[in-house]
Structures are given as C-alpha cells and as structure tokens.
Amino acid sequence: MPTQLTAATHLEGFRAAMVAFVRNADRAGLEAKVPTTPDWTVRQLIAHQGMVHRWAAAIINGGRGDPDAYEREGRSVSDPVEWLRDGAIELARAITTAPDDLDALVFLNDAPPAKQFWARRQCHETTMHAVDALSAALGRYPKAADTWVTDEVALDGIDELLTGFLTRKKARLRSEDPLTIGVCPEGSELSWVVNVSDEPAMTEVVAATDARCTTSDVRLEGSPVALYLTLWNRSDEVTAESDVLDLWREGSQINW
C-alpha cells in the first residue's frame, strides 16, 4: 500500500509547507539557530531545502543536477528566501507536467510510481524542513498544535518513513535484542508494527484494532501529527522509555 493520497493532495501539502517555511524563516531570521537540526542556521536550512528541490526537479526532468553546486548557491545568494521560492516553483512545475508513466529514479521500498513518488517525497521532505524553520522561529521543538499539518498528510508521512525508509538495507534502525514497536495514531483506522532486530526493520501495516499493535513491546500513541513529528525526530511530544527513544533517534536518521 504505497500511498492512499493523490499527487494533487501531496502537491497541496507541499504548497502549505512552503507557505509555512517562508513565513517562519522570515520570523526567525537567516542567522537563527534551528533547534531540530542544531548544526544549521536558517540560511543553511534554506540552502539544503532549495538544493533538494532543484535536484528533484532535475531528476524528474530527465537530468542529474549538481547538488553541491545548488547548495553553494543557496548559501551565498543575496535573497535566500526568494531563491527557495524559485526552486519550489520549478519543482512543482516539473511534477505537474510530468507524464503519469514517468520513468525516473525512486529510492524507497514500497514506492508508488515515479510521478506519485516524487510528489509524496517532496511533500514530506518540505514539511519536515518547514517544521525546522518553525522550530527556529519558536526557539524550541514544536508541538503538533504549533503546526499547519493535516492528519491525512501526517498519516501518509508516518507510512512513508516506516515502510519506505526504515526497511531499506542501508537503514540503521537495528537492535541485538529484537523488539516490536507499535505506532498507534489516535482516530486512525490503521496502525503500524515495526519489527526491529539486527537485520533491516520489517514494518507491517495493520488495522488499528489488531492485537499485534496493542501488544507490541513498545507502543507509541498520540495524534497523527504528534506521532509524525516525533517519529521524524522533530518533536518530543510522544514519549516512551528513554532507551527506546535513544535507539529510535539514532536509528531513524535519514540519509536518502
């Protein structure tokens, strides 16, 4: 079940994230530190996001792009926010005009077709980094109530992380002592059970009432948005045993 959302819904999520990103980057200022990504200032955050947008657009358009050159440009351009907007417009145009049978790189497990993949990936990529900009404006980790994120986008982003990223061979979520993590969003018909061992994680999508979620070794519960932010390491709103959270934070770091 790669995704239940349409490309149009993902593009609307992308648009909403860009509005929030620009607003909060302006509020925070370019030299503000970013609590959720503490090695970056807002300017560096913008350079990274604008690089990703331009690289993704190049892939969709049949090229390869130059991520290093894009990021250098973003760090030195006189108006980084306008530069970010330009890259987002370019990406949205590339996705919108791409054929439904687009032949392009995809790099996650359980991935939808390429056009849908890129709409989904850039929706969540941009949403998470817009949350980073929000954290810079707030000076702290955000809570779900601080954000604009909808439940449907949050649930889709949880699924992309748990089934697409964390099950890859290169993923680092491993444990010598096997355990199961049940991710149980409030009000959702679906839940996820992540089986963690010394091999790549295996994720099962189950009904919310499934006993495999309710009897997992660790159960993470909360609103869809709170879980989305927490699982992507952008909030501390959902809690669990400290050793489990340490395992999660270390193992779920994303390297495309």
C-alpha positions as CSV (number, residue, x, y, z in Angstrom):
1,M,0.0,0.0,0.0
2,P,2.4,2.7,-1.2
3,T,0.1,5.6,-0.5
4,Q,-3.6,6.4,-0.4
5,L,-3.2,10.1,-1.3
6,T,-3.2,11.5,-4.8
7,A,-0.4,13.6,-6.3
8,A,-2.7,16.6,-6.1
9,T,-3.1,16.1,-2.4
10,H,0.7,15.8,-2.0
11,L,1.2,18.9,-4.0
12,E,-1.2,20.8,-1.8
13,G,0.8,19.5,1.2
14,F,3.9,20.8,-0.5
15,R,2.4,24.2,-1.1
16,A,1.2,24.5,2.5
17,A,4.6,23.6,3.8
18,M,6.3,26.2,1.6
19,V,4.0,28.9,2.9
20,A,4.9,27.9,6.4
21,F,8.6,27.6,5.6
22,V,8.8,31.1,4.2
23,R,6.8,32.7,7.0
24,N,8.8,31.1,9.7
25,A,12.2,31.7,8.1
26,D,11.3,35.4,7.8
27,R,10.2,35.4,11.5
28,A,13.4,33.6,12.7
29,G,16.0,35.4,10.6
30,L,18.7,33.9,8.5
31,E,21.2,33.6,11.3
32,A,18.9,32.0,13.8
33,K,19.8,28.5,15.1
34,V,17.5,25.6,14.3
35,P,16.7,23.5,17.4
36,T,15.5,20.5,15.4
37,T,18.7,20.5,13.3
38,P,21.2,22.1,15.6
39,D,24.1,22.1,13.2
40,W,22.3,24.5,10.9
41,T,21.3,28.1,10.8
42,V,18.1,29.1,8.9
43,R,20.3,30.2,5.9
44,Q,21.8,26.7,5.9
45,L,18.4,25.1,6.2
46,I,17.2,27.1,3.2
47,A,20.3,26.1,1.2
48,H,19.7,22.5,1.9
49,Q,16.0,22.6,1.0
50,G,16.4,24.6,-2.1
51,M,19.1,22.2,-3.2
52,V,16.8,19.2,-2.7
53,H,14.0,21.0,-4.7
54,R,16.4,21.7,-7.6
55,W,17.9,18.2,-7.6
56,A,14.5,16.6,-7.5
57,A,13.3,18.8,-10.4
58,A,16.3,17.8,-12.4
59,I,15.7,14.1,-11.8
60,I,12.0,14.4,-12.9
61,N,13.1,16.3,-16.0
62,G,15.5,13.5,-17.0
63,G,18.7,15.1,-15.8
64,R,21.0,14.6,-12.8
65,G,21.6,18.0,-11.4
66,D,24.5,19.1,-9.2
67,P,23.5,19.1,-5.5
68,D,26.8,20.6,-4.3
69,A,26.5,23.5,-6.7
70,Y,22.9,24.1,-5.7
71,E,23.8,24.2,-2.0
72,R,26.7,26.5,-2.5
73,E,24.4,28.8,-4.4
74,G,21.9,28.8,-1.7
75,R,24.4,29.6,1.0
76,S,25.7,32.7,-0.9
77,V,22.7,34.1,-2.8
78,S,21.7,37.6,-1.7
79,D,18.0,36.7,-1.2
80,P,17.8,33.1,0.1
81,V,14.1,33.1,0.7
82,E,13.3,34.2,-2.9
83,W,15.8,31.6,-4.1
84,L,13.9,29.0,-2.1
85,R,10.6,30.0,-3.7
86,D,12.1,29.9,-7.2
87,G,13.2,26.3,-6.6
88,A,9.9,25.2,-5.2
89,I,8.1,26.7,-8.2
90,E,10.4,24.8,-10.6
91,L,9.8,21.6,-8.7
92,A,6.0,22.0,-8.6
93,R,6.0,22.6,-12.4
94,A,8.2,19.5,-13.0
95,I,5.9,17.3,-11.0
96,T,2.7,18.7,-12.5
97,T,3.8,18.4,-16.1
98,A,5.5,15.0,-15.8
99,P,3.7,12.2,-17.6
100,D,1.8,9.7,-15.4
101,D,4.1,7.0,-16.6
102,L,7.3,9.0,-15.7
103,D,10.4,6.9,-15.9
104,A,12.7,8.3,-13.1
105,L,14.6,7.3,-10.1
106,V,12.8,6.1,-7.0
107,F,14.7,5.0,-3.9
108,L,12.3,3.8,-1.2
109,N,10.8,0.4,-0.6
110,D,7.0,0.0,-1.2
111,A,7.3,3.1,-3.5
112,P,4.5,4.3,-5.8
113,P,5.1,5.1,-9.5
114,A,7.7,7.8,-10.1
115,K,5.4,10.8,-10.5
116,Q,3.5,9.9,-7.4
117,F,6.7,9.1,-5.6
118,W,8.3,12.5,-6.1
119,A,5.1,14.3,-5.2
120,R,4.9,12.4,-2.0
121,R,8.6,12.6,-1.2
122,Q,8.8,16.3,-1.7
123,C,5.6,16.9,0.3
124,H,7.2,15.2,3.4
125,E,10.7,16.5,2.7
126,T,9.4,20.1,2.6
127,T,7.0,19.6,5.5
128,M,9.8,18.4,7.8
129,H,12.1,21.2,6.9
130,A,9.3,23.7,7.2
131,V,8.9,22.4,10.8
132,D,12.6,23.0,11.2
133,A,12.0,26.6,10.2
134,L,9.1,26.7,12.7
135,S,11.4,25.5,15.4
136,A,13.9,28.3,14.6
137,A,11.0,30.8,15.0
138,L,9.8,29.3,18.2
139,G,13.3,28.6,19.7
140,R,12.2,25.1,20.7
141,Y,10.9,21.8,19.4
142,P,7.4,22.3,18.0
143,K,4.2,20.6,19.2
144,A,1.5,19.3,16.9
145,A,-0.7,22.3,17.8
146,D,2.0,24.7,16.6
147,T,1.8,23.4,13.1
148,W,-0.4,23.6,10.0
149,V,0.0,19.8,9.2
150,T,-3.2,17.9,8.5
151,D,-3.9,14.4,9.8
152,E,-4.0,12.9,6.3
153,V,-0.6,14.2,5.5
154,A,0.8,13.1,8.9
155,L,-0.5,9.5,8.5
156,D,0.9,9.3,5.0
157,G,4.3,10.6,6.2
158,I,4.3,8.1,9.0
159,D,3.8,5.4,6.5
160,E,6.5,6.6,4.1
161,L,9.0,6.6,7.0
162,L,8.1,3.3,8.5
163,T,7.6,1.3,5.3
164,G,9.7,3.2,2.8
165,F,12.8,4.4,4.6
166,L,13.3,2.2,7.7
167,T,13.0,-1.1,5.9
168,R,15.9,-0.4,3.4
169,K,19.1,-2.4,3.7
170,K,21.0,0.9,4.4
171,A,18.7,1.9,7.3
172,R,20.3,1.9,10.7
173,L,17.4,1.0,13.0
174,R,18.8,-2.2,14.4
175,S,18.8,-4.0,17.8
176,E,20.7,-7.0,19.0
177,D,17.7,-7.7,21.3
178,P,14.7,-8.0,19.0
179,L,11.6,-5.8,19.8
180,T,8.4,-4.7,18.3
181,I,7.3,-1.0,18.2
182,G,3.6,-0.4,17.7
183,V,2.7,3.0,16.2
184,C,-0.9,3.6,17.0
185,P,-2.3,7.0,15.9
186,E,-5.5,8.2,17.6
187,G,-8.5,8.2,15.3
188,S,-6.9,6.2,12.5
189,E,-8.1,3.0,11.0
190,L,-4.6,1.8,10.5
191,S,-1.5,1.3,12.7
192,W,2.0,0.1,12.1
193,V,4.1,-2.6,13.8
194,V,7.8,-2.2,13.3
195,N,9.8,-5.4,13.9
196,V,13.4,-4.4,14.9
197,S,16.3,-6.8,15.0
198,D,19.9,-6.9,13.9
199,E,18.5,-7.1,10.3
200,P,16.7,-4.3,8.4
201,A,13.4,-3.5,10.1
202,M,10.2,-5.1,8.9
203,T,7.1,-3.0,9.1
204,E,3.5,-4.3,8.9
205,V,0.5,-2.1,8.3
206,V,-2.3,-3.4,10.4
207,A,-5.8,-2.5,11.5
208,A,-6.0,-0.2,14.5
209,T,-7.7,-2.9,16.4
210,D,-5.0,-5.5,15.6
211,A,-3.6,-7.2,18.7
212,R,-0.1,-7.0,17.2
213,C,-0.1,-3.2,17.7
214,T,-1.7,-3.3,21.2
215,T,0.7,-6.0,22.5
216,S,3.9,-4.6,21.0
217,D,6.9,-4.3,23.2
218,V,6.7,-0.6,22.9
219,R,3.5,1.3,22.0
220,L,3.7,4.9,20.7
221,E,0.3,6.6,20.9
222,G,-0.8,10.2,20.1
223,S,-2.4,12.3,17.5
224,P,-1.3,11.6,13.9
225,V,0.6,14.9,13.7
226,A,2.3,14.4,17.1
227,L,3.4,11.0,16.0
228,Y,4.5,12.2,12.6
229,L,6.7,14.9,14.1
230,T,8.1,12.6,16.8
231,L,8.9,9.7,14.5
232,W,10.7,12.1,12.1
233,N,12.6,13.5,15.2
234,R,11.0,16.9,15.1
235,S,9.1,16.8,18.4
236,D,9.3,15.3,21.8
237,E,5.6,15.3,22.3
238,V,5.2,11.5,22.2
239,T,7.2,9.7,24.9
240,A,8.5,6.2,25.6
241,E,11.2,4.6,27.6
242,S,14.5,6.6,27.2
243,D,16.5,3.6,25.8
244,V,13.9,3.1,23.1
245,L,13.8,6.8,22.2
246,D,17.6,6.8,22.0
247,L,17.5,3.7,19.8
248,W,14.9,5.4,17.6
249,R,16.7,8.8,17.3
250,E,19.9,7.1,16.3
251,G,18.5,4.5,14.0
252,S,15.9,6.6,12.2
253,Q,18.2,9.4,11.0
254,I,17.5,9.7,7.3
255,N,20.2,9.7,4.6
256,W,18.5,9.5,1.2
